[in-house]
Amino acid sequence: MIDLRIKMDIDSLNKIIKEKVNPILGQHFGACEATEIKDGVVFIKMTGACGQCPSAQDTIEMVVKEIIMNEVEDVKDVVLDDSVSEDLLKMAREILERRKKL
């Protein structure tokens, strides 16, 4: 049997996510993207409405993980990346600095 899954890299993962995962999440005004691959573990950042949803972990398990594990070889796990982005931290620092000057 020939394995038709693709090799794992962040660009290939995000292409699969864009084509196969985000249309499903888009039905709920959300999306996701792969932010990191470490030791076979794919970290996924939920965006849009999915980024604030209390069911984000369930969505990772029941939707995102299943699709990625079926489409990409060498993936050991798919987990939620709940880190705060550098852009958001920078914006918060700028707001705090402006308030200090007032």
C-alpha positions as CSV (number, residue, x, y, z in Angstrom):
1,M,0.0,0.0,0.0
2,I,1.3,3.4,-0.9
3,D,1.3,6.1,1.7
4,L,-0.1,9.3,0.1
5,R,0.4,11.5,3.1
6,I,2.7,14.5,2.7
7,K,6.0,15.1,4.6
8,M,5.7,17.4,7.6
9,D,6.7,21.0,7.4
10,I,4.9,24.2,8.5
11,D,4.0,25.4,5.0
12,S,2.6,22.0,4.0
13,L,0.6,21.8,7.2
14,N,-0.8,25.3,6.8
15,K,-1.8,24.5,3.2
16,I,-3.7,21.4,4.4
17,I,-5.3,23.5,7.2
18,K,-6.3,26.2,4.7
19,E,-7.8,23.6,2.3
20,K,-9.4,21.0,4.6
21,V,-9.7,22.4,8.2
22,N,-10.5,26.1,7.8
23,P,-13.6,25.5,5.6
24,I,-15.1,23.5,8.5
25,L,-14.1,26.0,11.2
26,G,-15.3,28.8,8.9
27,Q,-18.8,27.6,9.4
28,H,-18.5,28.9,12.9
29,F,-16.5,32.0,11.9
30,G,-13.2,30.6,13.0
31,A,-10.0,29.2,11.6
32,C,-6.6,27.9,12.7
33,E,-3.0,27.8,11.7
34,A,0.0,25.7,12.6
35,T,2.5,27.7,14.6
36,E,5.2,25.2,15.4
37,I,6.3,21.6,14.9
38,K,8.4,20.2,17.7
39,D,9.4,16.5,18.0
40,G,6.5,15.4,15.8
41,V,4.0,17.5,17.8
42,V,2.0,20.1,15.8
43,F,1.0,23.3,17.7
44,I,-2.2,24.9,16.4
45,K,-3.4,28.5,17.1
46,M,-7.1,28.9,16.9
47,T,-8.2,32.2,15.3
48,G,-11.4,34.1,14.7
49,A,-14.4,33.0,16.8
50,C,-12.5,29.7,17.5
51,G,-9.8,31.6,19.3
52,Q,-12.1,32.6,22.1
53,C,-14.3,29.5,22.1
54,P,-14.4,27.4,25.3
55,S,-14.6,24.3,23.1
56,A,-11.3,25.0,21.3
57,Q,-9.6,22.0,22.8
58,D,-12.5,19.8,21.7
59,T,-12.3,21.2,18.2
60,I,-8.5,20.4,18.1
61,E,-9.2,16.8,19.2
62,M,-12.3,16.1,17.1
63,V,-11.6,18.0,13.9
64,V,-8.1,19.4,13.4
65,K,-6.1,16.5,14.8
66,E,-8.0,13.9,12.8
67,I,-7.5,15.7,9.5
68,I,-3.8,16.4,10.1
69,M,-3.0,12.9,11.3
70,N,-4.7,11.5,8.2
71,E,-3.0,13.9,5.8
72,V,0.6,14.3,7.2
73,E,3.1,11.6,8.0
74,D,5.2,11.6,11.1
75,V,2.8,13.6,13.2
76,K,2.7,12.2,16.8
77,D,0.2,14.7,18.2
78,V,-1.7,17.9,17.5
79,V,-2.1,20.3,20.4
80,L,-3.6,23.7,21.1
81,D,-1.2,26.6,21.1
82,D,-2.6,28.9,23.7
83,S,0.3,31.3,23.9
84,V,0.0,35.1,23.5
85,S,1.3,36.5,20.3
86,E,4.2,38.9,20.3
87,D,2.1,41.4,18.3
88,L,-0.6,41.4,21.1
89,L,2.1,41.8,23.8
90,K,3.7,44.7,21.9
91,M,0.3,46.4,21.5
92,A,-0.3,46.1,25.3
93,R,3.1,47.5,26.1
94,E,2.5,50.5,23.9
95,I,-0.9,51.2,25.5
96,L,0.6,51.0,29.0
97,E,3.5,53.3,28.0
98,R,1.0,55.9,26.6
99,R,-1.0,55.7,29.9
100,K,2.2,56.3,31.9
101,K,2.8,59.6,30.0
102,L,-0.7,60.9,30.8
